[in-house]
């Protein structure tokens, strides 16, 4: 199984993944990068910072960058906000704004 490395680029600074992860293919590596990107965006939202300045560069065993995942890739899919099946907020009650009493 091929090994992929997930280097994090923030502006001109690059933090290299030296361990990598064995995954079936590039699509599985992209899914892993998007999952990691969700965690990173969550931390930025909690602690502050620019949301769109970080990218994850997916490199193969030879060091060649095979794909890049940005904050936009994490948040958007085909021009619409992404929905995740493990989104814990889906179980939260939703207010009906149309019928809410005026304040």
C-alpha positions as CSV (number, residue, x, y, z in Angstrom):
1,X,0.0,0.0,0.0
2,X,1.4,3.4,-0.9
3,X,2.5,5.9,1.8
4,X,1.3,9.5,1.6
5,X,2.7,12.5,3.5
6,X,0.6,15.5,4.6
7,X,2.7,18.6,4.7
8,X,1.0,21.7,6.1
9,X,1.8,25.0,4.4
10,X,0.8,28.3,6.1
11,X,2.0,31.2,3.9
12,X,5.6,30.6,3.1
13,X,6.1,28.2,6.1
14,X,6.0,24.5,5.4
15,X,5.7,21.9,8.2
16,X,6.7,18.5,6.8
17,X,5.0,15.2,7.8
18,X,7.9,12.8,8.3
19,X,5.8,9.7,9.2
20,X,3.1,9.6,6.6
21,X,0.3,7.2,6.4
22,X,-0.4,4.1,4.3
23,X,-3.6,4.6,2.3
24,X,-5.1,2.7,-0.7
25,X,-4.8,5.5,-3.2
26,X,-4.7,9.3,-3.8
27,X,-8.5,9.6,-3.3
28,X,-8.2,8.1,0.2
29,X,-5.3,10.5,0.9
30,X,-7.4,13.4,-0.2
31,X,-10.3,12.3,2.1
32,X,-7.8,12.0,5.0
33,X,-6.4,15.5,4.2
34,X,-10.0,16.9,4.2
35,X,-10.7,15.3,7.6
36,X,-7.4,16.7,9.0
37,X,-8.4,20.1,7.5
38,X,-11.7,20.0,9.3
39,X,-9.8,19.6,12.6
40,X,-7.4,22.4,11.8
41,X,-10.2,24.8,10.8
42,X,-12.1,23.9,14.0
43,X,-9.0,24.8,16.1
44,X,-8.6,28.1,14.2
45,X,-12.3,28.9,14.8
46,X,-11.9,28.2,18.5
47,X,-8.6,30.0,19.0
48,X,-8.6,32.6,16.3
49,X,-6.6,33.1,13.2
50,X,-6.9,33.3,9.4
51,X,-9.0,30.4,8.0
52,X,-7.9,30.6,4.4
53,X,-4.1,30.8,4.8
54,X,-3.4,27.1,5.3
55,X,-3.1,24.2,2.8
56,X,-2.3,20.5,3.2
57,X,0.0,19.3,0.5
58,X,-0.3,15.6,-0.1
59,X,3.0,14.0,-1.2
60,X,3.7,10.5,-2.4
61,X,6.6,8.3,-1.3
62,X,8.9,10.0,-3.9
63,X,8.1,13.5,-2.4
64,X,6.0,14.5,-5.4
65,X,3.0,16.6,-4.4
66,X,0.0,14.8,-5.8
67,X,-2.8,17.0,-4.5
68,X,-3.4,20.1,-2.3
69,X,-6.3,20.6,0.0
70,X,-7.3,24.2,1.0
71,X,-9.8,25.5,3.5
72,X,-12.1,26.1,0.6
73,X,-11.9,22.4,-0.3
74,X,-12.8,21.5,3.3
75,X,-15.8,23.9,3.4
76,X,-17.1,23.6,-0.2
77,X,-18.0,20.8,-2.6
78,X,-19.2,21.6,-6.1
79,X,-19.9,25.2,-5.2
80,X,-22.0,24.4,-2.1
81,X,-21.2,24.1,1.5
82,X,-20.1,20.6,2.4
83,X,-22.2,18.4,4.5
84,X,-20.5,15.7,6.6
85,X,-22.3,12.5,7.7
86,X,-20.6,12.7,11.1
87,X,-21.7,16.3,11.7
88,X,-22.8,16.3,15.4
89,X,-24.7,19.5,14.9
90,X,-27.3,17.6,12.7
91,X,-28.9,16.3,15.9
92,X,-29.2,19.8,17.4
93,X,-32.7,21.3,17.5
94,X,-33.3,23.8,14.7
95,X,-35.4,26.9,15.3
96,X,-38.0,27.9,12.8
97,X,-37.0,31.5,12.1
98,X,-40.1,32.3,10.1
99,X,-42.5,31.5,12.9
100,X,-40.3,32.8,15.8
101,X,-42.0,35.6,17.8
102,X,-40.6,39.1,17.2
103,X,-38.2,40.5,19.8
